[in-house]
Amino acid sequence: MAGAAVLFGALHLPAAAQVWPLTHLVVARTLLLNALPGALFGAIYVRRGLEHAIVMHFAADIALHVVLPAVMT
């Protein structure tokens, strides 16, 4: 499952590359900060199925990209 979590983090590298140049620090940060929820989503997938994992990913995206910026302003 750790490999899947790292792969989940790696799949977010193109989005990070649109914001910052891909230095070693940016790659490490992106992998770490996305692999942690990736492990959680993987555990949800194993226990509850793909649909639950997708819903959790969607909820996390809404919280991070909609709710948090609205609260921060």
HTML snippet that shows the backbone in 3Dmol.js (N, CA, C, O; Angstrom):
<script src="https://3Dmol.org/build/3Dmol-min.js"></script>
<div id="view" style="width:600px;height:400px;position:relative"></div>
<script>
const pdb = `
ATOM      1  N   MET A   1       0.825  -1.191   0.000  1.00  0.00           N
ATOM      2  CA  MET A   1       0.000   0.000   0.000  1.00  0.00           C
ATOM      3  C   MET A   1       0.868   1.254   0.000  1.00  0.00           C
ATOM      4  O   MET A   1       0.435   2.302  -0.479  1.00  0.00           O
ATOM      5  N   ALA A   2       2.079   1.163   0.526  1.00  0.00           N
ATOM      6  CA  ALA A   2       2.960   2.334   0.534  1.00  0.00           C
ATOM      7  C   ALA A   2       3.313   2.760  -0.886  1.00  0.00           C
ATOM      8  O   ALA A   2       3.423   3.950  -1.177  1.00  0.00           O
ATOM      9  N   GLY A   3       3.489   1.779  -1.761  1.00  0.00           N
ATOM     10  CA  GLY A   3       3.789   2.107  -3.152  1.00  0.00           C
ATOM     11  C   GLY A   3       2.650   2.844  -3.826  1.00  0.00           C
ATOM     12  O   GLY A   3       2.882   3.770  -4.603  1.00  0.00           O
ATOM     13  N   ALA A   4       1.427   2.444  -3.537  1.00  0.00           N
ATOM     14  CA  ALA A   4       0.258   3.119  -4.101  1.00  0.00           C
ATOM     15  C   ALA A   4       0.154   4.545  -3.567  1.00  0.00           C
ATOM     16  O   ALA A   4      -0.233   5.456  -4.299  1.00  0.00           O
ATOM     17  N   ALA A   5       0.497   4.740  -2.300  1.00  0.00           N
ATOM     18  CA  ALA A   5       0.449   6.080  -1.715  1.00  0.00           C
ATOM     19  C   ALA A   5       1.480   6.991  -2.362  1.00  0.00           C
ATOM     20  O   ALA A   5       1.196   8.157  -2.635  1.00  0.00           O
ATOM     21  N   VAL A   6       2.672   6.467  -2.609  1.00  0.00           N
ATOM     22  CA  VAL A   6       3.718   7.264  -3.278  1.00  0.00           C
ATOM     23  C   VAL A   6       3.305   7.559  -4.717  1.00  0.00           C
ATOM     24  O   VAL A   6       3.531   8.661  -5.216  1.00  0.00           O
ATOM     25  N   LEU A   7       2.700   6.572  -5.386  1.00  0.00           N
ATOM     26  CA  LEU A   7       2.217   6.797  -6.748  1.00  0.00           C
ATOM     27  C   LEU A   7       1.138   7.884  -6.758  1.00  0.00           C
ATOM     28  O   LEU A   7       1.124   8.739  -7.643  1.00  0.00           O
ATOM     29  N   PHE A   8       0.241   7.849  -5.780  1.00  0.00           N
ATOM     30  CA  PHE A   8      -0.786   8.888  -5.653  1.00  0.00           C
ATOM     31  C   PHE A   8      -0.122  10.256  -5.528  1.00  0.00           C
ATOM     32  O   PHE A   8      -0.552  11.222  -6.157  1.00  0.00           O
ATOM     33  N   GLY A   9       0.937  10.333  -4.705  1.00  0.00           N
ATOM     34  CA  GLY A   9       1.670  11.589  -4.568  1.00  0.00           C
ATOM     35  C   GLY A   9       2.338  12.008  -5.862  1.00  0.00           C
ATOM     36  O   GLY A   9       2.337  13.187  -6.217  1.00  0.00           O
ATOM     37  N   ALA A  10       2.913  11.035  -6.573  1.00  0.00           N
ATOM     38  CA  ALA A  10       3.605  11.339  -7.830  1.00  0.00           C
ATOM     39  C   ALA A  10       2.638  11.838  -8.897  1.00  0.00           C
ATOM     40  O   ALA A  10       3.015  12.652  -9.740  1.00  0.00           O
ATOM     41  N   LEU A  11       1.406  11.361  -8.871  1.00  0.00           N
ATOM     42  CA  LEU A  11       0.428  11.815  -9.856  1.00  0.00           C
ATOM     43  C   LEU A  11       0.038  13.277  -9.659  1.00  0.00           C
ATOM     44  O   LEU A  11      -0.599  13.868 -10.530  1.00  0.00           O
ATOM     45  N   HIS A  12       0.412  13.863  -8.526  1.00  0.00           N
ATOM     46  CA  HIS A  12       0.148  15.278  -8.282  1.00  0.00           C
ATOM     47  C   HIS A  12       1.330  16.172  -8.685  1.00  0.00           C
ATOM     48  O   HIS A  12       1.246  17.394  -8.564  1.00  0.00           O
ATOM     49  N   LEU A  13       2.416  15.580  -9.159  1.00  0.00           N
ATOM     50  CA  LEU A  13       3.575  16.378  -9.565  1.00  0.00           C
ATOM     51  C   LEU A  13       3.284  17.311 -10.747  1.00  0.00           C
ATOM     52  O   LEU A  13       3.776  18.440 -10.737  1.00  0.00           O
ATOM     53  N   PRO A  14       2.519  16.907 -11.755  1.00  0.00           N
ATOM     54  CA  PRO A  14       2.232  17.867 -12.842  1.00  0.00           C
ATOM     55  C   PRO A  14       1.515  19.124 -12.347  1.00  0.00           C
ATOM     56  O   PRO A  14       1.790  20.221 -12.833  1.00  0.00           O
ATOM     57  N   ALA A  15       0.610  18.977 -11.399  1.00  0.00           N
ATOM     58  CA  ALA A  15      -0.074  20.156 -10.855  1.00  0.00           C
ATOM     59  C   ALA A  15       0.907  21.035 -10.088  1.00  0.00           C
ATOM     60  O   ALA A  15       0.848  22.262 -10.180  1.00  0.00           O
ATOM     61  N   ALA A  16       1.808  20.412  -9.333  1.00  0.00           N
ATOM     62  CA  ALA A  16       2.815  21.188  -8.597  1.00  0.00           C
ATOM     63  C   ALA A  16       3.746  21.908  -9.569  1.00  0.00           C
ATOM     64  O   ALA A  16       4.177  23.030  -9.307  1.00  0.00           O
ATOM     65  N   ALA A  17       4.051  21.262 -10.688  1.00  0.00           N
ATOM     66  CA  ALA A  17       4.951  21.878 -11.684  1.00  0.00           C
ATOM     67  C   ALA A  17       4.329  23.111 -12.320  1.00  0.00           C
ATOM     68  O   ALA A  17       5.052  23.969 -12.826  1.00  0.00           O
ATOM     69  N   GLN A  18       3.013  23.218 -12.306  1.00  0.00           N
ATOM     70  CA  GLN A  18       2.366  24.409 -12.844  1.00  0.00           C
ATOM     71  C   GLN A  18       2.463  25.590 -11.887  1.00  0.00           C
ATOM     72  O   GLN A  18       2.263  26.737 -12.288  1.00  0.00           O
ATOM     73  N   VAL A  19       2.774  25.308 -10.614  1.00  0.00           N
ATOM     74  CA  VAL A  19       2.839  26.364  -9.610  1.00  0.00           C
ATOM     75  C   VAL A  19       4.285  26.734  -9.299  1.00  0.00           C
ATOM     76  O   VAL A  19       4.608  27.915  -9.179  1.00  0.00           O
ATOM     77  N   TRP A  20       5.153  25.745  -9.169  1.00  0.00           N
ATOM     78  CA  TRP A  20       6.554  25.959  -8.798  1.00  0.00           C
ATOM     79  C   TRP A  20       7.468  25.187  -9.743  1.00  0.00           C
ATOM     80  O   TRP A  20       7.046  24.208 -10.357  1.00  0.00           O
ATOM     81  N   PRO A  21       8.709  25.624  -9.857  1.00  0.00           N
ATOM     82  CA  PRO A  21       9.685  24.782 -10.569  1.00  0.00           C
ATOM     83  C   PRO A  21       9.928  23.501  -9.758  1.00  0.00           C
ATOM     84  O   PRO A  21       9.960  23.548  -8.528  1.00  0.00           O
ATOM     85  N   LEU A  22      10.097  22.370 -10.432  1.00  0.00           N
ATOM     86  CA  LEU A  22      10.237  21.091  -9.732  1.00  0.00           C
ATOM     87  C   LEU A  22      11.661  20.895  -9.214  1.00  0.00           C
ATOM     88  O   LEU A  22      12.477  20.210  -9.831  1.00  0.00           O
ATOM     89  N   THR A  23      11.931  21.502  -8.084  1.00  0.00           N
ATOM     90  CA  THR A  23      13.194  21.276  -7.395  1.00  0.00           C
ATOM     91  C   THR A  23      13.069  20.015  -6.554  1.00  0.00           C
ATOM     92  O   THR A  23      11.979  19.459  -6.415  1.00  0.00           O
ATOM     93  N   HIS A  24      14.183  19.566  -5.996  1.00  0.00           N
ATOM     94  CA  HIS A  24      14.143  18.384  -5.128  1.00  0.00           C
ATOM     95  C   HIS A  24      13.213  18.613  -3.933  1.00  0.00           C
ATOM     96  O   HIS A  24      12.484  17.711  -3.523  1.00  0.00           O
ATOM     97  N   LEU A  25      13.247  19.800  -3.394  1.00  0.00           N
ATOM     98  CA  LEU A  25      12.400  20.120  -2.247  1.00  0.00           C
ATOM     99  C   LEU A  25      10.911  20.087  -2.620  1.00  0.00           C
ATOM    100  O   LEU A  25      10.097  19.561  -1.860  1.00  0.00           O
ATOM    101  N   VAL A  26      10.557  20.633  -3.762  1.00  0.00           N
ATOM    102  CA  VAL A  26       9.159  20.641  -4.203  1.00  0.00           C
ATOM    103  C   VAL A  26       8.680  19.219  -4.471  1.00  0.00           C
ATOM    104  O   VAL A  26       7.555  18.868  -4.113  1.00  0.00           O
ATOM    105  N   VAL A  27       9.516  18.403  -5.093  1.00  0.00           N
ATOM    106  CA  VAL A  27       9.136  17.014  -5.359  1.00  0.00           C
ATOM    107  C   VAL A  27       8.937  16.266  -4.051  1.00  0.00           C
ATOM    108  O   VAL A  27       7.948  15.549  -3.896  1.00  0.00           O
ATOM    109  N   ALA A  28       9.859  16.419  -3.107  1.00  0.00           N
ATOM    110  CA  ALA A  28       9.741  15.735  -1.815  1.00  0.00           C
ATOM    111  C   ALA A  28       8.497  16.192  -1.071  1.00  0.00           C
ATOM    112  O   ALA A  28       7.770  15.374  -0.509  1.00  0.00           O
ATOM    113  N   ARG A  29       8.250  17.501  -1.065  1.00  0.00           N
ATOM    114  CA  ARG A  29       7.073  18.047  -0.388  1.00  0.00           C
ATOM    115  C   ARG A  29       5.794  17.529  -1.023  1.00  0.00           C
ATOM    116  O   ARG A  29       4.867  17.128  -0.320  1.00  0.00           O
ATOM    117  N   THR A  30       5.740  17.534  -2.344  1.00  0.00           N
ATOM    118  CA  THR A  30       4.543  17.077  -3.050  1.00  0.00           C
ATOM    119  C   THR A  30       4.292  15.594  -2.792  1.00  0.00           C
ATOM    120  O   THR A  30       3.159  15.187  -2.538  1.00  0.00           O
ATOM    121  N   LEU A  31       5.344  14.796  -2.859  1.00  0.00           N
ATOM    122  CA  LEU A  31       5.182  13.363  -2.601  1.00  0.00           C
ATOM    123  C   LEU A  31       4.705  13.114  -1.178  1.00  0.00           C
ATOM    124  O   LEU A  31       3.775  12.337  -0.959  1.00  0.00           O
ATOM    125  N   LEU A  32       5.330  13.762  -0.221  1.00  0.00           N
ATOM    126  CA  LEU A  32       4.972  13.538   1.185  1.00  0.00           C
ATOM    127  C   LEU A  32       3.560  14.022   1.496  1.00  0.00           C
ATOM    128  O   LEU A  32       2.763  13.285   2.077  1.00  0.00           O
ATOM    129  N   LEU A  33       3.253  15.249   1.114  1.00  0.00           N
ATOM    130  CA  LEU A  33       1.953  15.815   1.471  1.00  0.00           C
ATOM    131  C   LEU A  33       0.785  15.166   0.727  1.00  0.00           C
ATOM    132  O   LEU A  33      -0.363  15.292   1.152  1.00  0.00           O
ATOM    133  N   ASN A  34       1.067  14.476  -0.374  1.00  0.00           N
ATOM    134  CA  ASN A  34       0.006  13.765  -1.082  1.00  0.00           C
ATOM    135  C   ASN A  34       0.002  12.276  -0.778  1.00  0.00           C
ATOM    136  O   ASN A  34      -1.034  11.625  -0.912  1.00  0.00           O
ATOM    137  N   ALA A  35       1.138  11.725  -0.372  1.00  0.00           N
ATOM    138  CA  ALA A  35       1.192  10.304  -0.036  1.00  0.00           C
ATOM    139  C   ALA A  35       0.458  10.032   1.277  1.00  0.00           C
ATOM    140  O   ALA A  35      -0.127   8.962   1.444  1.00  0.00           O
ATOM    141  N   LEU A  36       0.480  10.977   2.200  1.00  0.00           N
ATOM    142  CA  LEU A  36      -0.226  10.775   3.467  1.00  0.00           C
ATOM    143  C   LEU A  36      -1.736  10.603   3.259  1.00  0.00           C
ATOM    144  O   LEU A  36      -2.296   9.610   3.723  1.00  0.00           O
ATOM    145  N   PRO A  37      -2.415  11.536   2.577  1.00  0.00           N
ATOM    146  CA  PRO A  37      -3.834  11.274   2.321  1.00  0.00           C
ATOM    147  C   PRO A  37      -4.024  10.113   1.347  1.00  0.00           C
ATOM    148  O   PRO A  37      -5.049   9.433   1.396  1.00  0.00           O
ATOM    149  N   GLY A  38      -3.051   9.874   0.463  1.00  0.00           N
ATOM    150  CA  GLY A  38      -3.140   8.734  -0.442  1.00  0.00           C
ATOM    151  C   GLY A  38      -3.207   7.418   0.313  1.00  0.00           C
ATOM    152  O   GLY A  38      -3.934   6.509  -0.085  1.00  0.00           O
ATOM    153  N   ALA A  39      -2.450   7.310   1.404  1.00  0.00           N
ATOM    154  CA  ALA A  39      -2.513   6.106   2.235  1.00  0.00           C
ATOM    155  C   ALA A  39      -3.887   5.986   2.887  1.00  0.00           C
ATOM    156  O   ALA A  39      -4.438   4.889   2.982  1.00  0.00           O
ATOM    157  N   LEU A  40      -4.434   7.098   3.330  1.00  0.00           N
ATOM    158  CA  LEU A  40      -5.779   7.089   3.915  1.00  0.00           C
ATOM    159  C   LEU A  40      -6.815   6.691   2.879  1.00  0.00           C
ATOM    160  O   LEU A  40      -7.682   5.864   3.160  1.00  0.00           O
ATOM    161  N   PHE A  41      -6.739   7.269   1.680  1.00  0.00           N
ATOM    162  CA  PHE A  41      -7.686   6.915   0.625  1.00  0.00           C
ATOM    163  C   PHE A  41      -7.532   5.449   0.233  1.00  0.00           C
ATOM    164  O   PHE A  41      -8.520   4.788  -0.086  1.00  0.00           O
ATOM    165  N   GLY A  42      -6.307   4.936   0.255  1.00  0.00           N
ATOM    166  CA  GLY A  42      -6.079   3.526  -0.038  1.00  0.00           C
ATOM    167  C   GLY A  42      -6.715   2.618   0.997  1.00  0.00           C
ATOM    168  O   GLY A  42      -7.295   1.586   0.659  1.00  0.00           O
ATOM    169  N   ALA A  43      -6.604   3.007   2.260  1.00  0.00           N
ATOM    170  CA  ALA A  43      -7.230   2.221   3.325  1.00  0.00           C
ATOM    171  C   ALA A  43      -8.748   2.251   3.192  1.00  0.00           C
ATOM    172  O   ALA A  43      -9.416   1.239   3.407  1.00  0.00           O
ATOM    173  N   ILE A  44      -9.285   3.401   2.840  1.00  0.00           N
ATOM    174  CA  ILE A  44     -10.730   3.503   2.627  1.00  0.00           C
ATOM    175  C   ILE A  44     -11.141   2.630   1.446  1.00  0.00           C
ATOM    176  O   ILE A  44     -12.177   1.967   1.494  1.00  0.00           O
ATOM    177  N   TYR A  45     -10.338   2.628   0.391  1.00  0.00           N
ATOM    178  CA  TYR A  45     -10.624   1.786  -0.774  1.00  0.00           C
ATOM    179  C   TYR A  45     -10.675   0.305  -0.388  1.00  0.00           C
ATOM    180  O   TYR A  45     -11.579  -0.418  -0.808  1.00  0.00           O
ATOM    181  N   VAL A  46      -9.710  -0.138   0.406  1.00  0.00           N
ATOM    182  CA  VAL A  46      -9.658  -1.540   0.804  1.00  0.00           C
ATOM    183  C   VAL A  46     -10.859  -1.905   1.671  1.00  0.00           C
ATOM    184  O   VAL A  46     -11.437  -2.979   1.508  1.00  0.00           O
ATOM    185  N   ARG A  47     -11.231  -1.028   2.580  1.00  0.00           N
ATOM    186  CA  ARG A  47     -12.312  -1.342   3.524  1.00  0.00           C
ATOM    187  C   ARG A  47     -13.707  -1.068   2.974  1.00  0.00           C
ATOM    188  O   ARG A  47     -14.642  -1.813   3.266  1.00  0.00           O
ATOM    189  N   ARG A  48     -13.857  -0.018   2.189  1.00  0.00           N
ATOM    190  CA  ARG A  48     -15.197   0.403   1.777  1.00  0.00           C
ATOM    191  C   ARG A  48     -15.435   0.386   0.272  1.00  0.00           C
ATOM    192  O   ARG A  48     -16.586   0.384  -0.164  1.00  0.00           O
ATOM    193  N   GLY A  49     -14.375   0.373  -0.528  1.00  0.00           N
ATOM    194  CA  GLY A  49     -14.536   0.337  -1.978  1.00  0.00           C
ATOM    195  C   GLY A  49     -14.128   1.636  -2.653  1.00  0.00           C
ATOM    196  O   GLY A  49     -13.869   2.652  -2.010  1.00  0.00           O
ATOM    197  N   LEU A  50     -14.082   1.558  -3.975  1.00  0.00           N
ATOM    198  CA  LEU A  50     -13.610   2.677  -4.785  1.00  0.00           C
ATOM    199  C   LEU A  50     -14.485   3.920  -4.643  1.00  0.00           C
ATOM    200  O   LEU A  50     -13.975   5.039  -4.571  1.00  0.00           O
ATOM    201  N   GLU A  51     -15.791   3.723  -4.603  1.00  0.00           N
ATOM    202  CA  GLU A  51     -16.696   4.874  -4.533  1.00  0.00           C
ATOM    203  C   GLU A  51     -16.435   5.719  -3.288  1.00  0.00           C
ATOM    204  O   GLU A  51     -16.415   6.948  -3.363  1.00  0.00           O
ATOM    205  N   HIS A  52     -16.237   5.070  -2.155  1.00  0.00           N
ATOM    206  CA  HIS A  52     -15.962   5.810  -0.919  1.00  0.00           C
ATOM    207  C   HIS A  52     -14.633   6.563  -1.011  1.00  0.00           C
ATOM    208  O   HIS A  52     -14.526   7.702  -0.558  1.00  0.00           O
ATOM    209  N   ALA A  53     -13.630   5.923  -1.597  1.00  0.00           N
ATOM    210  CA  ALA A  53     -12.329   6.585  -1.743  1.00  0.00           C
ATOM    211  C   ALA A  53     -12.434   7.805  -2.650  1.00  0.00           C
ATOM    212  O   ALA A  53     -11.823   8.839  -2.378  1.00  0.00           O
ATOM    213  N   ILE A  54     -13.205   7.687  -3.723  1.00  0.00           N
ATOM    214  CA  ILE A  54     -13.397   8.821  -4.635  1.00  0.00           C
ATOM    215  C   ILE A  54     -14.126   9.960  -3.926  1.00  0.00           C
ATOM    216  O   ILE A  54     -13.749  11.123  -4.070  1.00  0.00           O
ATOM    217  N   VAL A  55     -15.157   9.635  -3.169  1.00  0.00           N
ATOM    218  CA  VAL A  55     -15.909  10.666  -2.439  1.00  0.00           C
ATOM    219  C   VAL A  55     -15.007  11.357  -1.420  1.00  0.00           C
ATOM    220  O   VAL A  55     -15.070  12.576  -1.266  1.00  0.00           O
ATOM    221  N   MET A  56     -14.173  10.594  -0.728  1.00  0.00           N
ATOM    222  CA  MET A  56     -13.257  11.199   0.249  1.00  0.00           C
ATOM    223  C   MET A  56     -12.245  12.119  -0.441  1.00  0.00           C
ATOM    224  O   MET A  56     -11.930  13.190   0.077  1.00  0.00           O
ATOM    225  N   HIS A  57     -11.737  11.709  -1.601  1.00  0.00           N
ATOM    226  CA  HIS A  57     -10.806  12.552  -2.349  1.00  0.00           C
ATOM    227  C   HIS A  57     -11.505  13.837  -2.773  1.00  0.00           C
ATOM    228  O   HIS A  57     -10.939  14.924  -2.654  1.00  0.00           O
ATOM    229  N   PHE A  58     -12.728  13.714  -3.266  1.00  0.00           N
ATOM    230  CA  PHE A  58     -13.499  14.887  -3.674  1.00  0.00           C
ATOM    231  C   PHE A  58     -13.741  15.819  -2.492  1.00  0.00           C
ATOM    232  O   PHE A  58     -13.592  17.035  -2.614  1.00  0.00           O
ATOM    233  N   ALA A  59     -14.117  15.246  -1.342  1.00  0.00           N
ATOM    234  CA  ALA A  59     -14.360  16.064  -0.144  1.00  0.00           C
ATOM    235  C   ALA A  59     -13.089  16.781   0.301  1.00  0.00           C
ATOM    236  O   ALA A  59     -13.137  17.942   0.709  1.00  0.00           O
ATOM    237  N   ALA A  60     -11.961  16.096   0.223  1.00  0.00           N
ATOM    238  CA  ALA A  60     -10.689  16.729   0.590  1.00  0.00           C
ATOM    239  C   ALA A  60     -10.359  17.866  -0.369  1.00  0.00           C
ATOM    240  O   ALA A  60      -9.888  18.919   0.062  1.00  0.00           O
ATOM    241  N   ASP A  61     -10.601  17.669  -1.672  1.00  0.00           N
ATOM    242  CA  ASP A  61     -10.355  18.736  -2.648  1.00  0.00           C
ATOM    243  C   ASP A  61     -11.245  19.945  -2.386  1.00  0.00           C
ATOM    244  O   ASP A  61     -10.779  21.082  -2.464  1.00  0.00           O
ATOM    245  N   ILE A  62     -12.514  19.715  -2.077  1.00  0.00           N
ATOM    246  CA  ILE A  62     -13.421  20.827  -1.783  1.00  0.00           C
ATOM    247  C   ILE A  62     -12.955  21.569  -0.532  1.00  0.00           C
ATOM    248  O   ILE A  62     -12.953  22.799  -0.498  1.00  0.00           O
ATOM    249  N   ALA A  63     -12.565  20.821   0.485  1.00  0.00           N
ATOM    250  CA  ALA A  63     -12.103  21.449   1.726  1.00  0.00           C
ATOM    251  C   ALA A  63     -10.838  22.268   1.486  1.00  0.00           C
ATOM    252  O   ALA A  63     -10.720  23.380   2.001  1.00  0.00           O
ATOM    253  N   LEU A  64      -9.896  21.739   0.716  1.00  0.00           N
ATOM    254  CA  LEU A  64      -8.615  22.424   0.509  1.00  0.00           C
ATOM    255  C   LEU A  64      -8.677  23.561  -0.509  1.00  0.00           C
ATOM    256  O   LEU A  64      -7.982  24.567  -0.363  1.00  0.00           O
ATOM    257  N   HIS A  65      -9.512  23.401  -1.541  1.00  0.00           N
ATOM    258  CA  HIS A  65      -9.483  24.372  -2.640  1.00  0.00           C
ATOM    259  C   HIS A  65     -10.658  25.338  -2.647  1.00  0.00           C
ATOM    260  O   HIS A  65     -10.641  26.321  -3.388  1.00  0.00           O
ATOM    261  N   VAL A  66     -11.693  25.072  -1.825  1.00  0.00           N
ATOM    262  CA  VAL A  66     -12.848  25.962  -1.791  1.00  0.00           C
ATOM    263  C   VAL A  66     -13.044  26.525  -0.385  1.00  0.00           C
ATOM    264  O   VAL A  66     -13.052  27.741  -0.193  1.00  0.00           O
ATOM    265  N   VAL A  67     -13.202  25.643   0.587  1.00  0.00           N
ATOM    266  CA  VAL A  67     -13.518  26.086   1.947  1.00  0.00           C
ATOM    267  C   VAL A  67     -12.331  26.818   2.584  1.00  0.00           C
ATOM    268  O   VAL A  67     -12.498  27.918   3.110  1.00  0.00           O
ATOM    269  N   LEU A  68     -11.155  26.230   2.542  1.00  0.00           N
ATOM    270  CA  LEU A  68      -9.984  26.860   3.183  1.00  0.00           C
ATOM    271  C   LEU A  68      -9.678  28.241   2.604  1.00  0.00           C
ATOM    272  O   LEU A  68      -9.478  29.174   3.382  1.00  0.00           O
ATOM    273  N   PRO A  69      -9.630  28.423   1.284  1.00  0.00           N
ATOM    274  CA  PRO A  69      -9.402  29.789   0.775  1.00  0.00           C
ATOM    275  C   PRO A  69     -10.498  30.773   1.183  1.00  0.00           C
ATOM    276  O   PRO A  69     -10.218  31.945   1.434  1.00  0.00           O
ATOM    277  N   ALA A  70     -11.751  30.299   1.249  1.00  0.00           N
ATOM    278  CA  ALA A  70     -12.838  31.202   1.662  1.00  0.00           C
ATOM    279  C   ALA A  70     -12.681  31.620   3.110  1.00  0.00           C
ATOM    280  O   ALA A  70     -12.990  32.758   3.462  1.00  0.00           O
ATOM    281  N   VAL A  71     -12.213  30.726   3.947  1.00  0.00           N
ATOM    282  CA  VAL A  71     -12.031  31.036   5.359  1.00  0.00           C
ATOM    283  C   VAL A  71     -10.802  31.936   5.562  1.00  0.00           C
ATOM    284  O   VAL A  71     -10.795  32.789   6.449  1.00  0.00           O
ATOM    285  N   MET A  72      -9.783  31.743   4.751  1.00  0.00           N
ATOM    286  CA  MET A  72      -8.538  32.491   4.901  1.00  0.00           C
ATOM    287  C   MET A  72      -8.663  33.961   4.469  1.00  0.00           C
ATOM    288  O   MET A  72      -7.832  34.782   4.855  1.00  0.00           O
ATOM    289  N   THR A  73      -9.683  34.303   3.678  1.00  0.00           N
ATOM    290  CA  THR A  73      -9.803  35.690   3.223  1.00  0.00           C
ATOM    291  C   THR A  73     -10.659  36.515   4.146  1.00  0.00           C
ATOM    292  O   THR A  73     -10.859  37.705   3.903  1.00  0.00           O
TER     293      THR A  73
END
`;
const viewer = $3Dmol.createViewer("view");
viewer.addModel(pdb, "pdb");
viewer.setStyle({}, {cartoon: {color: "spectrum"}});
viewer.zoomTo();
viewer.render();
</script>
